[in-house]
Amino acid sequence: MAGRRLAEARALLPALAVRERAVEREQAALKRLACWAGGFTSEVCCLAQSMLLLEVAASLRLFGGAAKLFEDVVAGCAKQGHLPRAALAPTPLAAQWLAIGGDDRGSCTLDELPHRLGALPLSVLALASGDEARLASFGARSLADLLRLPRAGLARRLGTGLVTDLARALGELPDPRQRFVFPELFAERLELPMRVEQASALGWAARRLIDALCGWLAARGGGISECVFEFGHESGARQRPATVLALGFAGATRDAERMSRVLGERLQRLHLPAPVERIGLRAGAPAALAGHSRSLFVERGEGASDESMAGLLERLQARLGDDSVHALSSVAEHRPENAWRRVAAAPLTGEKSPPSPFLAPALRHSAVGPRPLCLLAQPQALRELAGRPQCGGPLRLLAGPERIESGWWDAAEPDALGDVCRDYFVAISRRDEWLWIFRSRAGWFLHGVFA
Amino acid sequence: MSSSTTLAQILERPDVWRGDALARAALPGVPTGFADLDRELPGGGWPRGGLTELLPLRRGVGELSLLLPALARLSRDELAWLVCIAPPYLLYAPALQAGGVDLSRLLVASAPGRDAAWACERSLAADGVGAIVVWLPEVQATSLRRLQLAAEASQALLFVFRPAACASQPSPAPLRLALEGEGEQLIVHLLKRRGSAQPLPLPIAVQRPLCLRHALARPASALSAARSLPRTAVA
């Protein structure tokens, strides 16, 4: 119904639903699309009238040729929820005109440009109505007619603006455009067309934001290791604060699939206090992506498998919780509880910390007594009967004692073990269980299992 | 086409084996570090791409020590990742390191209930995981079957610890071992394997803490141990 007045349109289609044009939202959508387009080229230009220009000459080889790239852009736009009228041309102005004229062939060379442009009606130029009438009086109805007219006469009658535009469209004059500046920080919002009550149903809409984020990251040449989703709830009498969901990744990434997977796991466990109306995505400054070195020979190595491990780690953490997945490290300490530490698992860092000289296995064997593979989180008190510790019957002491004592230096700290004085023994129970027990002033305790 | 060649061809298949011999595994197994055990396992070691069910009768009989040589080998020599899921106790890092495990390639996940099987399935799908050790005390037979299928699609070792009471229940695992302690030795009962049945229990000398210099010359009495403690705090 473009170009008709509202009353006229209503008369033709009584069931017409009329919405006010929200220019701000249009602009926001255009900006989001510009960020997304960063995945194809860093030379993006936002025009008025909801138009986006992508300079793709440098991207043709990477994306497999002009036709393939054009197809990808159009399909990606549709995924973003927009149905573009797209065109491909060697000059920006020609592309603009072709897009308005609805010529969406996926290839165009400079030689065939006059022919292609010629097929367009004059309305694509969006001339003032007086100018269009004058051109009509010259007998010019299409661009082909216009191109046939002598330029000097045209410039005298209609001003130099039109002639310059024609020259620019045909590539005779340079046509520099102002580049879209990709924002320093990514913060985009998406209004949902309807209220969403199930957290798991938010994935598809969030994917649009993730794609836009990845485009922005590609243009900025980096990756992110965390981002924050905000689910805005229905505005009304009881306005609730937005539900915030922070996603963390094992390393800097700009893989949209990977982000969606992690988000999907988190959404499955997210409880929404109220229906969601809008989704926001924020990300900080991009970090440098880790480079990969591919091995020359196929072998199980540190390269590709680490990337896959990072993906596994993210998925486990997303479902089980960040604290539930960790790595272990040993610490040079004599008190058993302090001789190990949970550390963040980091498959992508890849830098193996050299084992400290105190922890060399050979030294361990000679310096300290046996250590069990399994440690109890808390020493478990054992009964003593006739001078012997009991654990399902009397225990037989096989090795020991190994005296472990002192630790006064952290006695004042909260949650620290503090001063200990224990004699450790290896004991075997009647049922042939190998246990690590100790005797302290408080009695006998079971501390480990030689599993 | 003669029928004898067809039969020979069928017998060539890795999933077909004769009752009087061990099956040939498609992939060579990972040596267990115990020659007696290797000889009795199809493929000459822990099977890659298969579920191994371990049923220890008690804790502390050496059930983890049995796996330790293979885990150490995978993490150190093959640079593969080890994933431990839902261990009932804290895995003690110094002892693992002393056993040769590269701690920088170990991942520990605590997963309650059904999440443990899920985490296990995800780990099997990841490239670069060499072995998964998971404790599933209350797993359903269907989950176990799914894990077995997931394991077949990967090349990782999958060890599932279950209570010894499960020995009487049927299981999709191609290899089932009941573990029992007897003095310094770990007795392995091969409940199920691909190949002829092994009725005799195997005594395995897993590493026990006795061979270290802290061993007592004679059993210490608790009284003397108690006496050796200072009665008062250090002043």
Interface residues (C-beta under 8 A of the other chain):
Chain A: R300 G301 E302 A304 S305 D306 S308 M309 G311 L312 L313 R315 L316 R319 L320 S324 V325 H326 A327 L328 S329 S330 P336 A339 W340 R341 A345 P347 K352 S353 L359 P361 R364 H365 S366 G369 P370 R371 P372 L373 C374 L375 L376 A377 E384 G387 R388 P389 R396 L397 L398 A399 G400 P401 E402 C421 D423 F425 V426 S429 R431 D432 E433 W434 L435 W436 R439 S440 R441 W444 G448 V449 F450 A451
Chain B: R58 R59 G60 V61 G62 E63 L64 S65 L68 E78 L79 A80 W81 P87 P88 Y89 L90 L91 Y92 A93 P94 A95 L96 Q97 A98 G99 G100 L103 S104 L106 L107 V108 A109 S110 A111 D115 W118 A119 R122 S123 A125 A126 D127 G128 V129 E180 G181 E182 G183 R208 P209 L210 L212 R213 H214 A215 L216 P219 A220 S221 A222 L223 A225 A226 S228 L229 P230 A233
